[in-house]
Amino acid sequence: MSIGSVPVESAAAVSSAQAELRSEFLRNLVHRKTFIFGAVILGFWILSAIFGTLVVQSPFAQNLANINKAPSLSHLFGTDGLGRDMFARVITGSRDILVTAPLATLLGTVLGTALGLVMGYFRGAIDDVIGRFVEAFLALPLVVTGILGVVALGPSDSTLIIVIGIVFTPLIARTVRAAVLQERELDYVSAARLRGESSLYIMFVEILPNVMAPIMVEFTVRLGYAVFTIVTLSFLGFGIPPPSANWGLDIFSNYTEVTAGYWWEVLFDALAIASLVIGVNMIANSIESTLDES
């Protein structure tokens, strides 16, 4: 049986092959050591964000008798200039970032995927017009755009999510568009058109599942960038406002103390940031490498 010039059996075979490739991709991914190590690091910080307040003292508790104390058994990461326990602030400091960064990345991924599907599927004038706006937006430095957005809307978690999500949208849209341009020429898409399916159905039901791999890569890569962006904005005074336990904010508040010999007030926050970004990047690299081998 055929629909127009495209055999139904051929289209079904393509869909089955695509499903098998996705299953093989996931199997290969979870067997990569870099993916496992990255997942362990990310998992540690997720658990810290969820249960940190149950196992450490309050990150806001001040003890003026313990100002600027070096790391010891009673204060593993020392204390800051207000006598607050740095270990408690590092552990609980993951909460704001691990809420804000994933939500901002998810927002950018959803918007960017929708935009990339439209650009890649319709091409022509629609692609050209949207593409010009995307290119103009990409010309702006990410941090500068973030600062302008935060200044305009006011510093808060919601503002960071919206601003970073919008900044990531054109970056992700460009990647999704490239993947859709390849998929739209395959037989299963032609078969869907001949069956009379709507453009929305073809884009989101037929094509979207087959471009999820590059979208996953983009999400994990942008998640690392989101962490850095949030930390940078906090360090510059445009991020999550005090007295929140936030790694970037603590570095901003304490970096001048390093010259006085209180290195621990910055070091452990910096190591926390580095470990989280490394873990996310290990996951992203594993997904990309597995995708290249599939």
Disulfide bonds with the S-S distance in Angstrom:
none
